[in-house]
Amino acid sequence: MPHLVIFLDLDDTILQTVSKCPPDQTLTPAAFNRAGEVLSFMTPAQQRLVAFWSEQATVIPVTGRTDSALERVAIPFHSWRITHHGAVIRQPNALLPIWWHAQVRPLLNAARQSLEKCATWLNANAMAGGYRVSMHSLDDCLTYVSVKADEDSTALTRLQAQLVETGLPPELTLHCNGNNLALMVKGAQKYDAVRRVIAELKRDEPLATIGVGDSLTDLPFMQLCDFALVPKSSQIQIETWSRYAQ
């Protein structure tokens, strides 16, 4: 019998901020900030689903969160972990696989100057644009640049259009969903990480895989899996299923 593996995006897929939760439901704290304050919640349906998956399958997070932010999520993960939008891949023992240093780190190093240049431009325009910029790294290796809107998502929609019109360096790519925008390195994304982890797991036993995500940029890694699952009212559902709505 094949081993069931679930590659799970987290934010807005299996947990979300209170403003995105359905009303009149009992919510459970699911993620916290550095001060221990609750940032995100799970609905009863999400809790039941995670509990079922944890009993029946191996659940592997595939998230834009950093390693430290993942540690503040109240879901136990015991296998591989994919963080930093796919730029960081950790084995069950929490170590980076040997091939990460040979295959992924060189891509990040080669793109570092481009990421830094983009971050400098973004920071110079952040106040006028109504957003804030963060640079994320693993040790001395820059992994991605994130941008969050101060108010609503229109600021990032304008910024995304401006970046696309201006043109990104060829080694970088862009993700935007709601109040979150990220500049990432091609070849070091969720798709690439899931592909590498599936190859590792297939060496030991046959697999059945499910990809779970909410964002259009989750679709590439979800398409690597045998099955795909999307949450209700997600970006994927709204932007790709609306034409079939009754």
C-alpha positions as CSV (number, residue, x, y, z in Angstrom):
1,M,0.0,0.0,0.0
2,P,1.5,3.4,-0.9
3,H,2.5,5.9,1.7
4,L,0.2,8.9,1.7
5,V,2.1,12.2,1.8
6,I,0.4,15.6,2.0
7,F,2.3,18.7,0.9
8,L,0.5,21.5,2.8
9,D,0.6,25.2,2.3
10,L,-0.3,26.9,5.6
11,D,-1.4,30.5,5.6
12,D,-4.9,31.0,4.1
13,T,-5.0,27.3,3.4
14,I,-5.3,25.6,6.8
15,L,-5.1,28.7,9.1
16,Q,-5.8,32.4,8.7
17,T,-6.2,35.7,10.5
18,V,-9.4,36.3,12.3
19,S,-10.8,38.7,9.7
20,K,-10.7,35.8,7.2
21,C,-12.4,33.3,9.4
22,P,-16.1,32.6,9.0
23,P,-18.3,34.2,11.6
24,D,-20.0,32.4,14.5
25,Q,-17.4,29.6,14.7
26,T,-15.3,28.5,17.6
27,L,-11.8,29.3,16.6
28,T,-8.5,27.8,17.9
29,P,-5.3,29.7,18.0
30,A,-3.0,28.4,15.3
31,A,0.0,30.7,14.9
32,F,1.7,33.3,17.1
33,N,4.1,36.2,16.7
34,R,7.4,36.5,18.5
35,A,5.7,38.0,21.6
36,G,3.4,35.0,21.8
37,E,0.3,36.9,20.6
38,V,-2.1,35.0,18.4
39,L,-2.0,36.0,14.8
40,S,-3.9,33.2,13.0
41,F,-6.6,30.7,13.8
42,M,-8.1,27.4,12.6
43,T,-11.7,26.6,12.2
44,P,-13.2,23.3,13.5
45,A,-13.2,21.9,10.0
46,Q,-9.5,22.8,9.6
47,Q,-8.7,21.2,12.9
48,R,-10.5,18.0,12.0
49,L,-8.8,17.8,8.7
50,V,-5.3,18.3,10.2
51,A,-6.0,15.7,12.9
52,F,-7.2,13.2,10.3
53,W,-4.2,13.8,8.1
54,S,-1.7,13.5,11.0
55,E,-3.1,10.1,11.8
56,Q,-3.3,8.8,8.2
57,A,-0.4,10.4,6.4
58,T,2.9,12.3,6.5
59,V,2.2,16.0,6.4
60,I,4.9,18.2,5.0
61,P,4.6,22.0,5.3
62,V,5.2,24.0,2.1
63,T,5.2,27.6,3.2
64,G,6.5,31.1,2.7
65,R,7.2,31.3,6.4
66,T,10.7,31.3,7.7
67,D,11.9,28.4,9.9
68,S,11.4,30.5,13.1
69,A,7.9,31.5,11.9
70,L,7.0,27.9,11.2
71,E,8.0,27.0,14.8
72,R,5.3,29.4,16.0
73,V,2.6,27.4,14.2
74,A,0.6,25.1,16.5
75,I,0.7,22.1,14.2
76,P,3.3,19.4,14.8
77,F,5.4,18.4,11.8
78,H,7.7,15.4,12.0
79,S,9.0,14.9,8.5
80,W,10.5,17.2,5.9
81,R,9.8,20.9,6.0
82,I,9.8,23.4,3.2
83,T,10.1,27.0,4.1
84,H,11.1,30.4,2.7
85,H,8.8,29.9,-0.3
86,G,10.8,26.8,-1.2
87,A,14.3,28.2,-0.8
88,V,14.9,26.2,2.4
89,I,14.4,22.4,2.6
90,R,15.0,20.5,5.9
91,Q,15.1,16.8,6.5
92,P,13.2,15.2,9.4
93,N,16.3,15.7,11.5
94,A,16.1,19.4,10.8
95,L,19.3,19.5,8.8
96,L,19.7,20.8,5.3
97,P,20.3,17.9,2.8
98,I,23.7,17.7,1.3
99,W,22.3,18.3,-2.2
100,W,20.7,21.6,-1.0
101,H,24.2,23.1,-0.7
102,A,25.1,21.9,-4.3
103,Q,21.8,22.6,-6.0
104,V,19.9,25.4,-4.2
105,R,22.4,27.6,-2.5
106,P,24.3,28.5,-5.7
107,L,21.0,29.8,-7.2
108,L,20.4,31.9,-4.1
109,N,24.0,33.3,-4.1
110,A,23.8,34.1,-7.8
111,A,20.6,36.0,-7.3
112,R,21.6,37.9,-4.2
113,Q,22.7,41.1,-5.9
114,S,19.4,41.3,-7.8
115,L,17.4,40.7,-4.7
116,E,19.3,43.3,-2.8
117,K,18.9,45.8,-5.6
118,C,15.1,45.2,-5.8
119,A,14.8,45.5,-2.0
120,T,16.7,48.8,-2.0
121,W,14.2,50.2,-4.6
122,L,11.2,48.8,-2.8
123,N,12.4,50.4,0.5
124,A,12.9,53.8,-1.1
125,N,9.3,53.8,-2.3
126,A,7.7,52.0,0.6
127,M,6.3,55.0,2.5
128,A,4.7,56.5,-0.6
129,G,3.5,53.1,-1.8
130,G,1.9,52.2,1.5
131,Y,3.8,49.0,2.1
132,R,6.7,47.6,4.2
133,V,9.6,45.4,3.0
134,S,11.4,42.5,4.8
135,M,14.5,40.6,3.6
136,H,14.7,37.0,4.7
137,S,17.8,34.8,4.8
138,L,19.3,31.6,6.0
139,D,22.5,32.4,7.8
140,D,24.3,34.6,5.3
141,C,22.2,33.4,2.3
142,L,19.4,35.8,1.2
143,T,16.3,33.7,0.3
144,Y,13.5,36.1,-0.7
145,V,12.1,39.6,-0.2
146,S,8.6,40.0,1.2
147,V,6.3,43.0,0.9
148,K,3.2,43.5,3.0
149,A,0.6,46.2,2.6
150,D,-0.1,48.6,5.4
151,E,-3.8,48.8,4.5
152,D,-5.6,46.9,1.8
153,S,-4.3,44.9,-1.1
154,T,-4.6,47.7,-3.7
155,A,-1.2,49.0,-2.8
156,L,0.4,45.6,-3.7
157,T,-1.7,45.3,-6.9
158,R,-0.3,48.6,-8.1
159,L,3.2,47.6,-7.0
160,Q,2.9,44.2,-8.8
161,A,1.8,46.0,-12.0
162,Q,4.7,48.4,-11.8
163,L,7.3,45.6,-11.2
164,V,5.9,43.6,-14.1
165,E,5.9,46.7,-16.4
166,T,9.5,47.6,-15.4
167,G,10.7,44.0,-15.7
168,L,12.4,41.8,-13.2
169,P,15.9,40.4,-13.5
170,P,15.7,37.0,-15.3
171,E,16.7,35.0,-12.1
172,L,13.8,36.4,-10.1
173,T,10.1,35.8,-10.1
174,L,7.1,37.4,-8.4
175,H,4.2,36.2,-6.2
176,C,1.3,38.2,-5.1
177,N,-1.8,37.2,-3.1
178,G,-3.9,39.7,-1.2
179,N,-1.7,41.7,1.2
180,N,1.4,39.6,0.5
181,L,3.9,40.0,-2.3
182,A,7.2,38.1,-2.6
183,L,10.3,38.3,-4.8
184,M,11.8,34.8,-5.1
185,V,14.6,33.1,-6.9
186,K,13.8,30.9,-9.9
187,G,14.7,27.3,-9.2
188,A,14.4,27.8,-5.4
189,Q,10.6,27.9,-5.2
190,K,7.9,25.6,-3.8
191,Y,7.7,23.6,-7.0
192,D,11.4,22.9,-7.0
193,A,11.4,21.9,-3.3
194,V,8.4,19.6,-3.6
195,R,9.9,17.9,-6.7
196,R,13.2,17.3,-4.8
197,V,11.4,15.9,-1.7
198,I,9.2,13.6,-3.7
199,A,12.2,12.2,-5.4
200,E,13.8,11.5,-2.0
201,L,10.7,9.9,-0.6
202,K,10.1,7.7,-3.6
203,R,13.4,6.0,-3.1
204,D,12.1,4.3,0.1
205,E,8.5,3.3,-0.9
206,P,5.7,4.0,-3.3
207,L,3.8,7.2,-2.7
208,A,0.4,8.7,-3.1
209,T,0.6,12.5,-2.8
210,I,-1.8,15.3,-2.2
211,G,-1.0,19.0,-2.8
212,V,-3.0,21.5,-0.8
213,G,-2.8,25.3,-1.3
214,D,-4.8,28.5,-1.8
215,S,-2.6,30.6,-4.0
216,L,-2.0,30.6,-7.8
217,T,1.7,30.2,-7.0
218,D,0.9,27.0,-5.2
219,L,-0.5,25.4,-8.3
220,P,2.9,24.3,-9.8
221,F,3.8,22.3,-6.7
222,M,0.2,21.0,-6.4
223,Q,0.4,19.8,-10.0
224,L,3.4,17.6,-9.1
225,C,1.1,15.6,-6.8
226,D,-1.4,12.8,-7.6
227,F,-4.3,14.9,-6.3
228,A,-4.9,18.6,-5.4
229,L,-7.1,20.2,-2.8
230,V,-8.0,23.9,-2.5
231,P,-9.9,25.7,0.3
232,K,-13.2,27.5,-0.3
233,S,-12.9,31.1,-1.4
234,S,-9.2,30.8,-2.1
235,Q,-7.3,32.8,-4.8
236,I,-7.2,29.6,-6.9
237,Q,-11.0,29.0,-6.5
238,I,-11.9,32.7,-7.1
239,E,-9.7,33.2,-10.1
240,T,-9.9,29.9,-11.9
241,W,-13.3,28.4,-10.9
242,S,-15.5,31.4,-11.2
243,R,-16.4,30.8,-14.8
244,Y,-18.1,27.5,-13.8
245,A,-20.0,28.9,-10.8
246,Q,-23.8,28.5,-10.9
